[in-house]
Amino acid sequence: MALGASLDVRVRWHGEALDRLLDAAHAGLVELVVRRLRRAGWECAVEVSFSIWGERGSVDVLAWRADARALLVVEVKSVIPDAQATIAVHDRKVRLAPEIARSRGWDPAVVGGLLVVADSSTARNRVAALHDVFDTAYPDRALDVRRWLAGPNRRLSGLLFVRNGHGTARMNEVSGRQRVRRLRTTAPARQ
């Protein structure tokens, strides 16, 4: 018998909701991607919304190189909770990208898709566990991606692990059991 009940669980960490922490990680990665693309001569737009043929969404980073008439659709993930959904959503955005680009006055001759994932052992293990799936969806990796960004001349389906850009070398990770010790306070001196 169905109860008709729902469960609402909120995880809070040091006073902030977990979704705000994940958003900060995502925003830091987007910042890093945009900075790198701009340095490489790409024009960037972020959180580009679209509604085409009933399909809606937003592209994390849409990048354009006018000299090569190349368009890059970047999907940024701080974590990969659902591989199939990640791949399907990114594929839809790449498929619709020429139409999205034309609405901005860009006419691409070549379109690339790039999945950027925060570099962590958890993310690498997730991709390794689904090796064949990710290799099929994203056969191009770091060296191929760098070459393509310098001279985009074919379709790109890339996966790139990057360290987060919050001004730190990498994201701080906490996993597994962690021992927490209370801070020792010294007792006031007795007189």
Backbone hydrogen bonds, N-H to C=O, Kabsch-Sander energy under -0.5 kcal/mol:
donor,donor_aa,acceptor,acceptor_aa,energy
9,V,7,L,-0.6
12,R,10,R,-0.6
13,W,16,E,-3.0
16,E,13,W,-2.1
18,L,11,V,-2.1
20,R,17,A,-0.8
21,L,17,A,-1.3
22,L,18,L,-2.6
23,D,19,D,-2.2
24,A,20,R,-2.0
25,A,21,L,-2.1
26,H,22,L,-2.6
27,A,23,D,-3.1
28,G,24,A,-2.2
29,L,25,A,-1.9
30,V,26,H,-2.5
31,E,27,A,-2.5
32,L,28,G,-2.0
33,V,29,L,-2.6
34,V,30,V,-2.8
35,R,31,E,-2.3
36,R,32,L,-2.4
37,L,33,V,-2.7
38,R,34,V,-2.7
39,R,35,R,-2.1
40,A,36,R,-1.2
41,G,38,R,-1.8
42,W,37,L,-2.4
43,E,64,W,-2.9
45,A,62,L,-2.0
47,E,60,D,-2.0
48,V,59,V,-2.1
49,S,47,E,-0.7
50,F,57,G,-2.4
52,I,55,E,-2.6
55,E,52,I,-2.6
57,G,50,F,-1.7
59,V,48,V,-2.6
60,D,58,S,-0.5
61,V,74,V,-1.7
62,L,45,A,-3.0
63,A,61,V,-0.5
63,A,72,L,-2.8
64,W,43,E,-2.7
65,R,70,A,-2.6
66,A,64,W,-0.5
68,A,65,R,-0.8
69,R,65,R,-0.9
69,R,66,A,-0.5
70,A,65,R,-2.0
71,L,110,V,-2.4
72,L,63,A,-2.8
73,V,112,G,-2.8
74,V,61,V,-3.0
74,V,72,L,-0.6
75,E,73,V,-0.6
75,E,114,L,-2.6
76,V,74,V,-0.5
77,K,116,V,-2.9
86,T,82,D,-2.3
87,I,83,A,-2.6
88,A,84,Q,-2.6
89,V,85,A,-2.7
90,H,86,T,-2.1
91,D,87,I,-2.6
92,R,88,A,-2.1
93,K,89,V,-1.9
94,V,90,H,-2.4
95,R,91,D,-2.5
96,L,92,R,-2.1
97,A,93,K,-0.9
99,E,96,L,-0.6
100,I,96,L,-2.1
101,A,97,A,-3.1
102,R,98,P,-2.3
103,S,99,E,-1.4
104,R,101,A,-1.9
105,G,102,R,-1.5
106,W,101,A,-2.3
109,A,69,R,-3.1
110,V,69,R,-1.7
112,G,71,L,-2.9
113,G,156,L,-2.9
114,L,73,V,-2.7
115,L,158,G,-3.1
116,V,75,E,-3.0
116,V,114,L,-0.6
117,V,115,L,-0.5
117,V,160,L,-2.5
118,A,77,K,-2.2
119,D,162,V,-3.1
120,S,118,A,-0.6
124,R,120,S,-2.5
125,N,121,S,-2.5
126,R,122,T,-2.2
127,V,123,A,-2.4
128,A,124,R,-2.6
129,A,125,N,-2.5
130,L,126,R,-1.1
131,H,128,A,-1.3
134,F,130,L,-2.6
135,D,131,H,-2.7
136,T,132,D,-1.7
137,A,133,V,-2.4
138,Y,134,F,-3.0
140,D,157,S,-2.4
145,V,141,R,-2.9
146,R,142,A,-2.6
147,R,143,L,-2.3
148,W,144,D,-2.5
149,L,145,V,-2.7
150,A,146,R,-1.5
151,G,147,R,-1.8
153,N,151,G,-0.6
156,L,111,V,-0.8
158,G,113,G,-2.9
159,L,140,D,-2.3
160,L,115,L,-2.7
162,V,117,V,-2.4
181,R,179,R,-0.5
